[in-house]
Amino acid sequence: MKHILTFIVACALFAGISNAAEPLNTVCPVSGKPASPAITSNYSKTVAVCCNKCKAQFTATPKAYLANIIGAVTGQCPLSKKKADPSITVNYSRQVAFADAASKAAFDAAPDKHIKEVRQ
């Protein structure tokens, strides 16, 4: 039974959620102080892209396209700048740690403003 549960967990991790394996940041993106793994928030943004080629590019290195995702214009592919196909989407998501509750609240109020400051 233990081996079956281990296999199921491994499969779930392998299938994974985008960026799920990315470690928590150690510096708070709002205050610049050491981040606490006990104070976290989830950042997630989904946008439409123009084609499966752009989707594959994003999926291979999502963090490389973070600025494109944040600045996405509705109806425009953030990678190619062509017309987006609403049926083809990508999602950037990650868990973010903070130094204190006030920093978490500031992030939650304007996540696109602070997400670029998240470092390992």
CYANA upper distance limits for C-alpha pairs under 8 A (distance plus 0.5 A):
  1 MET  CA      5 LEU  CA      6.88
  2 LYS  CA      6 THR  CA      6.70
  3 HIS  CA      7 PHE  CA      6.57
  4 ILE  CA      8 ILE  CA      6.69
  5 LEU  CA      9 VAL  CA      6.67
  6 THR  CA     10 ALA  CA      6.58
  7 PHE  CA     11 CYS  CA      6.61
  8 ILE  CA     12 ALA  CA      6.68
  9 VAL  CA     13 LEU  CA      6.65
 10 ALA  CA     14 PHE  CA      6.51
 11 CYS  CA     15 ALA  CA      6.54
 12 ALA  CA     16 GLY  CA      6.30
 13 LEU  CA     17 ILE  CA      8.24
 16 GLY  CA     20 ALA  CA      6.91
 16 GLY  CA     21 ALA  CA      8.47
 18 SER  CA     91 ASN  CA      7.63
 18 SER  CA     92 TYR  CA      7.13
 18 SER  CA     93 SER  CA      6.67
 18 SER  CA     94 ARG  CA      8.13
 19 ASN  CA     62 PRO  CA      8.49
 19 ASN  CA     92 TYR  CA      8.00
 19 ASN  CA     93 SER  CA      6.76
 19 ASN  CA     94 ARG  CA      6.34
 20 ALA  CA     93 SER  CA      8.40
 20 ALA  CA     94 ARG  CA      7.05
 20 ALA  CA     95 GLN  CA      8.40
 22 GLU  CA     94 ARG  CA      7.78
 23 PRO  CA    120 GLN  CA      7.66
 24 LEU  CA     37 PRO  CA      7.61
 24 LEU  CA     95 GLN  CA      7.05
 24 LEU  CA     96 VAL  CA      6.60
 24 LEU  CA     97 ALA  CA      6.69
 24 LEU  CA    120 GLN  CA      7.31
 25 ASN  CA     35 ALA  CA      7.44
 25 ASN  CA     96 VAL  CA      6.86
 25 ASN  CA     97 ALA  CA      6.47
 25 ASN  CA    118 VAL  CA      6.95
 25 ASN  CA    119 ARG  CA      6.08
 25 ASN  CA    120 GLN  CA      4.86
 26 THR  CA     34 PRO  CA      6.34
 26 THR  CA     35 ALA  CA      5.50
 26 THR  CA     36 SER  CA      7.93
 26 THR  CA     97 ALA  CA      7.77
 26 THR  CA    119 ARG  CA      7.82
 26 THR  CA    120 GLN  CA      6.34
 27 VAL  CA     32 GLY  CA      6.24
 27 VAL  CA     33 LYS  CA      6.20
 27 VAL  CA     34 PRO  CA      5.09
 27 VAL  CA     35 ALA  CA      5.29
 27 VAL  CA     97 ALA  CA      8.25
 27 VAL  CA     98 PHE  CA      7.82
 27 VAL  CA     99 ALA  CA      8.12
 27 VAL  CA    118 VAL  CA      7.97
 27 VAL  CA    119 ARG  CA      7.25
 27 VAL  CA    120 GLN  CA      7.79
 28 CYS  CA     32 GLY  CA      5.44
 28 CYS  CA     33 LYS  CA      5.96
 28 CYS  CA     34 PRO  CA      6.39
 28 CYS  CA     35 ALA  CA      5.24
 28 CYS  CA     97 ALA  CA      6.86
 28 CYS  CA     98 PHE  CA      5.08
 28 CYS  CA     99 ALA  CA      5.93
 28 CYS  CA    103 SER  CA      8.15
 28 CYS  CA    118 VAL  CA      7.74
 29 PRO  CA     98 PHE  CA      7.58
 29 PRO  CA    114 HIS  CA      6.76
 29 PRO  CA    115 ILE  CA      7.72
 29 PRO  CA    117 GLU  CA      5.42
 29 PRO  CA    118 VAL  CA      5.59
 29 PRO  CA    119 ARG  CA      7.97
 30 VAL  CA     98 PHE  CA      8.09
 30 VAL  CA    103 SER  CA      6.08
 30 VAL  CA    104 LYS  CA      8.43
 30 VAL  CA    106 ALA  CA      7.86
 30 VAL  CA    107 PHE  CA      7.39
 30 VAL  CA    114 HIS  CA      7.13
 30 VAL  CA    117 GLU  CA      8.13
 31 SER  CA     99 ALA  CA      7.57
 31 SER  CA    103 SER  CA      6.93
 33 LYS  CA     99 ALA  CA      6.42
 34 PRO  CA     98 PHE  CA      8.16
 34 PRO  CA     99 ALA  CA      6.29
 35 ALA  CA     39 ILE  CA      8.37
 35 ALA  CA     97 ALA  CA      6.00
 35 ALA  CA     98 PHE  CA      5.04
 35 ALA  CA     99 ALA  CA      4.76
 35 ALA  CA    100 ASP  CA      8.29
 36 SER  CA     40 THR  CA      8.28
 36 SER  CA     97 ALA  CA      6.41
 36 SER  CA     98 PHE  CA      6.17
 36 SER  CA     99 ALA  CA      5.92
 36 SER  CA    100 ASP  CA      8.07
 37 PRO  CA     97 ALA  CA      6.09
 37 PRO  CA     98 PHE  CA      7.97
 38 ALA  CA     97 ALA  CA      8.00
 39 ILE  CA     97 ALA  CA      6.16
 39 ILE  CA     98 PHE  CA      6.06
 39 ILE  CA     99 ALA  CA      7.69
 39 ILE  CA    100 ASP  CA      7.26
 39 ILE  CA    101 ALA  CA      7.48
 39 ILE  CA    104 LYS  CA      7.86
 40 THR  CA     95 GLN  CA      7.12
 40 THR  CA     96 VAL  CA      5.85
 40 THR  CA     97 ALA  CA      4.82
 40 THR  CA     98 PHE  CA      6.56
 40 THR  CA    104 LYS  CA      7.60
 41 SER  CA     95 GLN  CA      6.32
 41 SER  CA     96 VAL  CA      5.86
 41 SER  CA     97 ALA  CA      7.14
 41 SER  CA    104 LYS  CA      7.47
 41 SER  CA    108 ASP  CA      7.95
 42 ASN  CA     93 SER  CA      7.63
 42 ASN  CA     94 ARG  CA      6.38
 42 ASN  CA     95 GLN  CA      4.99
 42 ASN  CA     96 VAL  CA      6.59
 43 TYR  CA     92 TYR  CA      8.38
 43 TYR  CA     93 SER  CA      5.81
 43 TYR  CA     94 ARG  CA      5.96
 43 TYR  CA     95 GLN  CA      6.72
 43 TYR  CA     96 VAL  CA      7.61
 43 TYR  CA    111 PRO  CA      7.50
 43 TYR  CA    115 ILE  CA      8.27
 44 SER  CA     91 ASN  CA      7.32
 44 SER  CA     92 TYR  CA      6.09
 44 SER  CA     93 SER  CA      4.63
 44 SER  CA     94 ARG  CA      7.18
 45 LYS  CA     69 ILE  CA      7.99
 45 LYS  CA     70 ILE  CA      8.39
 45 LYS  CA     91 ASN  CA      6.07
 45 LYS  CA     92 TYR  CA      5.90
 45 LYS  CA     93 SER  CA      6.97
 46 THR  CA     89 THR  CA      7.10
 46 THR  CA     90 VAL  CA      6.10
 46 THR  CA     91 ASN  CA      4.73
 46 THR  CA     92 TYR  CA      6.99
 47 VAL  CA     69 ILE  CA      7.45
 47 VAL  CA     72 ALA  CA      7.83
 47 VAL  CA     89 THR  CA      5.95
 47 VAL  CA     90 VAL  CA      6.17
 47 VAL  CA     91 ASN  CA      7.06
 48 ALA  CA     75 GLY  CA      7.96
 48 ALA  CA     76 GLN  CA      8.15
 48 ALA  CA     77 CYS  CA      6.83
 48 ALA  CA     84 ALA  CA      6.14
 48 ALA  CA     85 ASP  CA      6.54
 48 ALA  CA     86 PRO  CA      5.68
 48 ALA  CA     87 SER  CA      7.66
 48 ALA  CA     88 ILE  CA      6.09
 48 ALA  CA     89 THR  CA      4.65
 48 ALA  CA     90 VAL  CA      6.87
 49 VAL  CA     54 CYS  CA      7.03
 49 VAL  CA     55 LYS  CA      7.12
 49 VAL  CA     76 GLN  CA      7.68
 49 VAL  CA     77 CYS  CA      4.83
 49 VAL  CA     78 PRO  CA      7.12
 49 VAL  CA     79 LEU  CA      7.78
 49 VAL  CA     83 LYS  CA      8.36
 49 VAL  CA     84 ALA  CA      5.23
 49 VAL  CA     85 ASP  CA      6.32
 49 VAL  CA     86 PRO  CA      7.73
 49 VAL  CA     88 ILE  CA      6.30
 49 VAL  CA     89 THR  CA      6.17
 49 VAL  CA     90 VAL  CA      7.59
 50 CYS  CA     54 CYS  CA      7.33
 50 CYS  CA     76 GLN  CA      8.08
 50 CYS  CA     77 CYS  CA      5.79
 50 CYS  CA     80 SER  CA      7.97
 50 CYS  CA     82 LYS  CA      6.83
 50 CYS  CA     83 LYS  CA      6.42
 50 CYS  CA     84 ALA  CA      4.56
 50 CYS  CA     85 ASP  CA      5.37
 50 CYS  CA     88 ILE  CA      7.48
 51 CYS  CA     55 LYS  CA      6.95
 51 CYS  CA     84 ALA  CA      8.17
 51 CYS  CA     85 ASP  CA      7.45
 51 CYS  CA     88 ILE  CA      7.19
 52 ASN  CA     56 ALA  CA      6.51
 52 ASN  CA     88 ILE  CA      7.68
 53 LYS  CA     57 GLN  CA      6.75
 54 CYS  CA     58 PHE  CA      6.67
 54 CYS  CA     79 LEU  CA      6.97
 54 CYS  CA     80 SER  CA      7.79
 55 LYS  CA     59 THR  CA      6.54
 55 LYS  CA     88 ILE  CA      8.02
 55 LYS  CA     89 THR  CA      7.69
 55 LYS  CA     90 VAL  CA      6.80
 56 ALA  CA     60 ALA  CA      6.61
 57 GLN  CA     61 THR  CA      7.17
 57 GLN  CA     62 PRO  CA      8.43
 58 PHE  CA     62 PRO  CA      5.34
 58 PHE  CA     64 ALA  CA      8.30
 58 PHE  CA     65 TYR  CA      7.01
 58 PHE  CA     90 VAL  CA      7.84
 59 THR  CA     90 VAL  CA      8.08
 61 THR  CA     65 TYR  CA      7.77
 62 PRO  CA     66 LEU  CA      7.06
 62 PRO  CA     92 TYR  CA      7.07
 63 LYS  CA     92 TYR  CA      8.34
 65 TYR  CA     69 ILE  CA      6.79
 65 TYR  CA     79 LEU  CA      7.99
 66 LEU  CA     70 ILE  CA      6.66
 66 LEU  CA     92 TYR  CA      7.92
 66 LEU  CA    116 LYS  CA      8.13
 67 ALA  CA     71 GLY  CA      6.63
 67 ALA  CA    116 LYS  CA      8.07
 68 ASN  CA     72 ALA  CA      6.37
 68 ASN  CA     78 PRO  CA      5.67
 68 ASN  CA     79 LEU  CA      6.96
 69 ILE  CA     78 PRO  CA      6.54
 69 ILE  CA     92 TYR  CA      8.22
 70 ILE  CA    112 ASP  CA      6.63
 71 GLY  CA     78 PRO  CA      7.98
 72 ALA  CA     76 GLN  CA      7.58
 72 ALA  CA     77 CYS  CA      7.78
 72 ALA  CA     78 PRO  CA      5.62
 73 VAL  CA     77 CYS  CA      8.14
 73 VAL  CA     78 PRO  CA      7.60
 75 GLY  CA     83 LYS  CA      6.42
 75 GLY  CA     84 ALA  CA      5.65
 75 GLY  CA     85 ASP  CA      8.18
 75 GLY  CA     86 PRO  CA      8.29
 76 GLN  CA     81 LYS  CA      6.04
 76 GLN  CA     82 LYS  CA      6.18
 76 GLN  CA     83 LYS  CA      5.18
 76 GLN  CA     84 ALA  CA      5.21
 77 CYS  CA     81 LYS  CA      5.29
 77 CYS  CA     82 LYS  CA      5.88
 77 CYS  CA     83 LYS  CA      6.36
 77 CYS  CA     84 ALA  CA      5.09
 77 CYS  CA     85 ASP  CA      8.39
 84 ALA  CA     88 ILE  CA      8.45
 85 ASP  CA     89 THR  CA      8.40
 96 VAL  CA    118 VAL  CA      7.82
 97 ALA  CA    104 LYS  CA      8.45
 98 PHE  CA    103 SER  CA      6.66
 98 PHE  CA    104 LYS  CA      6.33
 99 ALA  CA    103 SER  CA      7.12
 99 ALA  CA    104 LYS  CA      8.40
100 ASP  CA    104 LYS  CA      7.01
101 ALA  CA    105 ALA  CA      6.64
102 ALA  CA    106 ALA  CA      6.73
103 SER  CA    107 PHE  CA      6.68
104 LYS  CA    108 ASP  CA      6.53
105 ALA  CA    109 ALA  CA      6.63
106 ALA  CA    110 ALA  CA      7.05
107 PHE  CA    111 PRO  CA      5.39
107 PHE  CA    113 LYS  CA      8.28
107 PHE  CA    114 HIS  CA      6.64
107 PHE  CA    115 ILE  CA      8.49
110 ALA  CA    114 HIS  CA      7.40
111 PRO  CA    115 ILE  CA      6.31
112 ASP  CA    116 LYS  CA      8.05
114 HIS  CA    118 VAL  CA      7.83
